[in-house]
Amino acid sequence: MAKKKEEHNASAGKEFVFVRPGQGVAAKARNLSEFRDCIAKVPLESLLYHANGGHFKGWLEFIGQKGLAEKVAGVKGNDEGVRGKLLSLL
């Protein structure tokens, strides 16, 4: 049986924080699995704010996902298609 690769958990204060501009925190992710779950469920407003602002790349690099960070950095838009593109990459 193949060994599952361990995920790097960001320490407290280093999580990716999904915000809703002007409304506060929508969700937090400590690792790639949680990040994917958040991408799937956060309000579209929060998702687009971070995707279009290029906020995902630095955090993904921080948790050791440099190749994925490059791919995700190019995903931008103004509708639910952004969520679908990100989920297909994750």
ABEGO torsion letter per residue (X at the ends): XBBBBBBBBBBBGABBBBBBBGAEBABBBABAAAAAAAAAABBAAAAAAAAAAGAAAAAAAAAGBAAAAAAAAABBEABAAAAAAAAAAX
